[in-house]
Amino acid sequence: MNSLHLKSFTRCKRKAWLDFKGKKSYEVWSPHKAIDKINQFQIFSEFCNGEIYTGLKACENGYQGVIGLKIKGNLLQNINAEIRPQLLVKTKGKSKWGQYKYIPVVYKLGHKTTKEHLFDLAFSSMLLESFQESKIEKGLVISSFDEKANIEEIYLNKKLRKKVLNVLLSLNECLEGFMPEITQDRKKCTICSWQKFCDKEANENGYLTDIDGIGSKTASLLITNGISDTKTLASYSEKQLGEKLSKFNHQKYEKASIFIKQAQAYISGKPYCISNENVNNYLLEKICSGFYIFDIESNPDNKHDFLYGFLKINNIFTKQEDLIYKPILNLKNNKGESYRKIIEILFSQNEWPVLHYGETEKIAIINVAKNLNFSFEEIDSLASRFIDLHTLIRKSWILPLKNYGLKTVSNWLGFEWMQKNVSGSKALYWWIQYQITGNEIFLKKIIQYNKDDCLATLKIAEYLIKNQLKKN
C-alpha cells in the first residue's frame, strides 16, 4: 500500500480498494487530478524559488525542493508500505546526506486542513525518518489564496502518528479483503474517477442516495425505518412516509411527496408534471420577442470567470444553424474590455430576458456591473432580466434523473455535446493548458464546449415552453 491509497481511504474505502485492485479499464480520467497536479507544481515551484528537482540525486545534492521520490519500508506487523511525498523541502538539521534534512510538504486546495493532509504528512514522516536517518518534528501544508502562498506548520506528534498507524492497519485489512460497499455520501463521488463504475451498481441495487434530495443522513433515517431501496420508497404513501420524516418538521409531508414521486419517476423512467402554470406562462411571455442564453466558464479557486458565452435567439423556433453565438474571453489584464463587451451585448436588446442554468451566471453579471460602478437601481434592473431555468425545471417537473444538473437534464432530453466526456472541470483544464502553452486549440475546445452548454440550456428552455404551449 502507498500514500495514495491512504489518501483515497480517508475519503472512501471503496475508492482505495479500486485504486489497488480495480480494473483500470473501468476508471475514467479525471481532469480534477490533472488540475490539482498543475496547481500543486506551480505553488511548490514558487515556494522553492524554482529550485525543484526529481528523485534521490536531488536529495544527495541538497536541492531546496525534491519531487518524484518513492520510499519503501516496513511498518507494523510487517506491512509493506511506500510513500510518494508530494514535495520534500530542505531545512536545517542533520541527515545521512550532510548538515541538512528534508521535511514533507502537501498541497491544500481550499481553506480547510483535513485528516487527509495530516495523515499524508504523518505517514510520509514515518518512512522518511529512517530513510534519511533524521528525526522529523513537523510538516508543511501549502495553499494558495488570492495568488499568494499560505504556509501552515503541522507538528507530527505521537498522538497523530499513532492514529495514522491504526488507519494504516485498517487500510491494509481493507485492501486484503473484498470490495467495500458504495459510500452512503454520494456527493463525494462527483469528482471520483470510479464514479461511473459505482453508479452502475448503485442504479441496479436501487440506492436511496441516487434519489435527488436524499443525502446520506436522510438515507440512514429511511433505512432505520425499513425503507432500504428506491422500490420500497416508491411504494409508500405520503402520509406513511411523512410520519417517519419528523426531522423536517412542518415540511415532512411535502418532502415525503417529493421523495416518493422522485423515486417513482426514477424507476418508471417517466417525468411527473407539477402543476405550476404561472411559472411557465411567465417564461412564455418573457421570451416572446427574443432572448439571450448565457453561460460562463470559470476557475472558482482563483475567482476568475475566463469565458462568457452569449447565444442570441430572436425566436424560440429559429433553426440552430441560424443562431448567433458570441464568446467573450476574459483575460485578467484586460477585464475592462471584456466587461464593456458584455454590457454592450446585454443593452443592445435592453428588454430581452437572459436565460441561464444555475445561479453563478447571474452573480457573475452583478459582479461585472459592480466593477463598472453601476448604481443599485441599474444593478437591480439588470438582475431582474435573468431567469434561472434550473429553478423553473425543478418547480415544474419531477424528472426520472438522479440530479438536475445541466448535463443530466439536457442529455435526458437528447442533447449531445460535440466533444465527448466534457465538463466544466475539463474546460478549466484546457484553460490552464492554454495559459501555459498559448496553443489556440485549447481555446477552440473551450469555446465549443461553452457554445454547447448554451445550446443545452436552450434545449431545456424549449422543453419547458413546448410543454406549456401544449397545455395552452
Secondary structure, DSSP 4 states (H G I P E B T S, - for coil): -BHHHHHHHHH-HHHHHHHHHS-GGG----HHHHHHHHHHHHHHHHHTTT-EEESHHHHHTT-SEEES--EEEE-GGG-EEEE--SEEEEESS-BTTBS-EEEEEEEE-SS---HHHHHHHHHHHHHHHHHHTS---EEEEEEEETTEEEEEEEE--HHHHHHHHHHHHHHHHHHHSPPPPPPS-GGGGGG-TTHHHHHHHHHHHT-GGGSTT--HHHHHHHHHTT--SHHHHHHS-HHHHHHH-GGGGGGHHHHHHHHHHHHHHHHHT--EE---HHHHHHHHHHHTT-EEEEEEEEETTTTEEEEEEEEEES-TTS-GGG-EEEEEE--GGGHHHHHHHHHHHHHHTTT--EEESSSHHHHHHHHHHHHTT--HHHHHHHHTTEEEHHHHHHHHEE-SSS---HHHHHHHTT---SSTT--HHHHHHHHHHHHHH--HHHHHHHHHHHHHHHHHHHHHHHHHHHHHHHH-
